[in-house]
Amino acid sequence: MDSHTIQLGAPNQSLDEIVDFLARIFGPNYYDAKRIQAATIQSEPSTGPQNFVIARSNQGDIIGVVRIVERQMLLGQSILNCGGISSVSVHPACRKQGLNNSMMDKAIKEMTIRGMDLTYLHSRRAMDGHYTKFGYYGINRYNSLEILSLISNSNENALRFSAFKECNLDRIRKYYDQSYSSLSGSIVRDEKIWQFLISRINASPEHFNLLECNLCESDELIGYVLVSGDKLIELSLPAAYFNHLPLALRTARIKFISIHPFHPYYRFVRTSYSTILHERISLDGGYMGKILSPFFLISKLSMGICQKAREIGVDGENVRIAGYEIDLRSGQILEATQPDDVTFEKQGHLIRFILGMHQCSQYDGIKINKDKPWIEYLFPSSGFHTSAFDEI
């Protein structure tokens, strides 16, 4: 293979050059791919030379790209600074020669230097097992609910969907915040991110469709739904109208529901209708994450952990995890001088435990100090789910 260099994008890096490369790699139609890649990259708020890891041949041509996307994630009472990994690509003639590994290592090193807490990505099934070599492990399920019947207390067609109007964006933003600000594991969206997401819809309406939710009787805007194909992937709607939504979804030919697993509508559907749950969970694929600095992450979570300790009456205790000791009264964190209270047979279980994805009792290979059985209840319960819309 020709010699190559791997480095962050130069200050004068041309985005058009990157867009052109990605369009040729991801296709299949170059012109459609270029239009979508341009809308995605040029409008994404964290786009900048510092967020592109680029491999070049000795002739100066781009032969590989990894993109870092800066996001913030809600986790309990804390906000984590995250680096999403996207646009992982290598020229076909240069594959299976270590470029991907070198670019990923460079991206992870850069995010760690910047003090990010967590990095995440979305691995398609064909790539299962690939990203574990970099320390990424599955952190949640892909879920898809199918409602089998519309038996309900009311068959009244009380809701209707209409096309999104940009003059209503501020209201849509408020609806999102109302529904998702309390859902641990969701993404924080400011105005710039919303503008980026709207540009994605405009560039690829075949992939995403944002619909306003109106009352049929008065035409009042009361919420919104986001759909991808025949799947509902995001929702904000008053709970009083949950019972009317399945009929509206069916009328719009939306067959599946794939929303945050802690979303109240997800729970409503699971308990109120006959459903089939299709899900995929894997420690080596799907939604994947890697802790960049256990110390920084535990430090951000410490006050929430201490609050839970007070609630269950163990605030005079301490917890040792990942080589650090947390004083549950003060929140102070020091390097542990004694063995950890929680041990993990597999490294991937550590991130799932700290992020509160599942109770440790669900997994073999996780051991908790028998004198501190309450430890697993200290960590925030999360349901990492980007609803595909934030899938960078």
N, C-alpha and C positions, 0 to 999 in steps of 0.2 A: 504493500500500500504506500502511496505517496506520503511524505512527511506532512504533518498537519499541526496546527496550533489550536488551542482551546482557551478562550478567554471571554471575559464580559464584553458586551458591545462597546465599541468606541464612542466617544461623545458625539461624533458626527455620523453615527451609524444610520444608514438609510433604512427606514421602515419598509419602503417599497421593495428593497432587495429581499428582506425577510419574507414579506407577504408573497412575493413571486416564488420563492423557494418552497414555502409551505403549501401554496396552491398546487405546485407540481407534484409534491409528495402525497398530499391528502386527496386531491381530485375528488371523484374520478373525472369530472368535467372541469378542466382548468379554469375556464372563465367564470363559472358559477362559484368554484372554490375560491378564486381570487377575490370575488366580490364579498363573499362571506368572511374570508380571512382578513380582508382590509377593514371591514366594519368591526370585526372583533378586536383586532389589534390596535387600530388607530383611535378607537373611542374608549378603549379600556383605561380606566383612571391611572393604573400603576404602570402603564407602558412607558418604558424609558430604556436607554442603553444598559443601565445597571441591572436590568431584569431580563436580559437575554444572555444565555451562555451559548456561544457560537463556535463551531468548529470550522476551520478553513483549511483548504488544501494549500500546498506550497505555491499554487498558482493564484491564490487569493480568493478562490470560489468558496461559497458557503457549502459545506457538505453535512452539516448537522446543526440542530437548534434544540435548546431546552428553554422554555419560558417560565419565569417566576411571576406569579400573580399575587400581589399583596391583598390580604383580606383580614378582617377581624371576625372572630367567632365568639358568641356568647357561651359561657360555661358557668352555670350557677350564677354567682354574683360578680363574676369576673369577665373581662374581655381579653381574649387571647390574640396576640399578633401572629398571624399565620402566613406561610408562603405556600400558595398552591403551585403545583407543577403541571404544566400544560405544554402543548405543541412539541412533545418529544418526537423528534424526527431525525432520520439519518438517510442520506442519499443511498439509493438501492445498491450502487456499485461499491459502497463503503461499509456495508453492514457486516455483522459478525466479525468485526475486527477491533472491538473494544471502544469505539467512539461513544456509544451510548453510556457505557460505564463511566468513562472519563468526564463526560458532560454532567451526568447526575452527581458524581462526586464533587465537581466544581460548584454546582448549584447548592448542594447541601452545605458545603463549607461556607459559601457566601451567606446563606440564610443564618447559619450559626453565628458568624462574625457580626451580623447585624442585630443579634439578640432576639431573633424570633423564637416564639415558644413552641410552635408546632408547624409541621409541614404536612400537606395532604395531597392526594391525587385520586383519580378514578381509573381503575385498571379494568379494561374490558376482559372478558373471559379468556380470550386467546393469550392474554399476557399473565394469567395466573402463575404465581411463583417467581415472576421476573423481578418484581420490586422488593421482595423480601431480602435480596442480597444487599440492598441499601438500607435495611432496617425499617422498611415500611410493613405494616401489618393491618389486616382488616379491622375496621372500627365500627362497622354497622352493616345492616342488611339492606339489600334492595327489596322493597316490598311493593306488592301490587295486589289490591283488593278488587274482587269482582262481586258485585251485588247480584244475587240470584233471583230476588223477587222484589216487587215494589209494594208489598203489603204494608200499609201504613195507616195512620189515623185520618189521613186526608189525601185524596187524589186530586185536590184542587191544584191547578197549574198557577201557583201564586208568583212564581219567579220566571224571569226570562233573561237571556243573555244578549248583549249588544256589543258592537265593536268598540274597542277602547278609543277614547278621545284624549288627545294629549293635554287638553285644557283641564282634564280631571286628574292629572298625574299627582298633584299634591294630595288629593283625597285618597288615591290609591296607595301612596306612600304611608299615609296615616293608618289606613286599614292594615297594611303589612305590619307596621310597628305594633298596632294593637294586638294582632294575632301571634306574631312571632317573637316579640321582645321577651316573652316569658318562656319561650321554648329553648331550653338549653341545647346547644349544638347547632343553632341556626346562625346564619351569616348577617352581620350588621351591614345595612345598606344606607349610604348617605345619598345626597342628590346626584353626585357624579356617577355613582354606581348605577342608580336608577336610569340615568340618561344613557349609560352604556347598555343596560339591559333592553331598553326600548329600541336602541339602534340595532341590537341583535334581532329583535322581533321584525323590524322593518327590513332587515337584510335577508332573513330566512323565515318568512311566514309559514313555510311548509314544516318548520321544526317547532315553532312556538306560536301560540296565539293567546293574547291577553284579552279577556272578555269582561266587560262590566256586568254586574249583577243588579238587575232592576226589579222592582215590584211591578207586576203586571197592571195592577189597579191604578197606581199613581205615577208610574214610571220613575219613581225615586231610586237614586243610586244608593245601594246599601252595602256593596262589597264588590269583590271581583273573584274570578277564577283564572287560572293559568293552565292551559292545556298543551300537550304535545301529542299530536296525532289523535288517538282515541283514549288518551290517558290524562286524568286530572293530576297535576303535579304541584299545585299551590292553590291556597284558598284563604280568603278572609270573608267571613259572613257571620252576622249575629246568630247565636245559638238558637234563637226562637224560630229561625227559618231552616234549620238543619233538616227537618222532616220533609220539607218541600224540595230539597236539592236533588235527591235521586231521580225524581221525575224530570226535572229540568235537564239533568245530565243525560238521561236517556233520550230526551227529545233532541238534544244536541249531538247524539250519537257518541257520547263519551262513555266508554265501557269499563274503564279501570280507574282505580284511585291509588295514587302513589304519592302520599304526602308525609310530612314529618310524623313519626310514630307516636309522638306525644300530643299531636294536634287534637283538640277536643272533637273535631269532626271525625277523625280516624277512630277514636274511641266510641263515638256515637254510632257509627256504622257497624262496628264490630259487635256492639251489644244490642242493636235495634233491628238488624236485618240478617237474613241468611246470606252468608258471604263465603267465598273461596279466597284463601290467602295464598298467593304465590310469592315466594321469597327466596332469596339467594344470600347465603352468608358464607364467607370464607376468610380464613386468616391470611391467605396469600393472594387475595384478589378483591374486586369490588371497591367500595370506599376504603381507602387505606390512609394510614397516618404514621408519623414518626415524631417522637419527642426529640427536639433539638437540644434542650437543656433541662434535665429533670429539676435542677435547682430553681431556675427561673419559673418554670411551670408550677412547681409546688409552692413557691413564694406567692404567686398570684392567687392560688387557691386557698392559701393558709387561713385567711380571715373567715372565709365561708366554712372551712373545715372546723375552725374553732367555734363558730356559731352553732354548728350542728352538735359539736361536743358538749356545749352548754345545754342544748335542748335535751340531750339524752343523759346528762349528768356525769360526763366523764372528762370535764374540762381540767381536772387536776392531773390527767394522765399525759403521756407522750406517745408518739407513733414514729417508728423507724421504717422508712421505705425508700428504696432506690439509693441507699447509702446515706440518707439524711434523716435527721431527727426533728420532728415538729413538736414544739411545746404547745399543747392544746389550750393553755390559758393565755399565753402572750402571742402565740403565732410565730415565735422566733424559730428559725431554722438553722441547724448546725450540722456539720458532718457527724454521722453516727459513729460512736466508739464501740457499739455493741452490735450483734447480729440484727438484721432486719426483722420486723414483726410480720412481714409478708414476703414470701419467697415465690418465685415463678420458675416453673420448669421450662417454659417457653418465653422468649423475650417478648413475643407479640401480646402476651397476656398483660404485661405491665401497662401498656398504653390503654388497653381496654379497662383495666382496673382504675387507673388514675382518672380517666375521663368518665368513669362511672357508667360504662356501657352496659355491663351486666354484673350481677352479683357473682362473687367468686365461687359460690357453691355450685354454679352451673358448669364449672370446668374442673377437670382433673388437672393436677400439676400446679395448683395454686394452694399454698398453705398459709394459714393465718395463725399467729400466736394464740394458743387455746385460752390464754388468760385475757385476751383482748378480742373477743368475738364480734364486738361492735365496730371494728375498724371499717369494714366495707360500707357501713351506713354513713360514714363521714364524707364521702366523696360525692360530688354532684351527679345526679342521674342525667345522662345526656342521650340524645337521639340524633347524632350527626346525620343530617339529611339536607342536601342542597337543592332538592326538588328539580334537579337537572338544569334549572335556570341559572344558577350560580356556578355551573360546572365549567368555569373558566376555559 
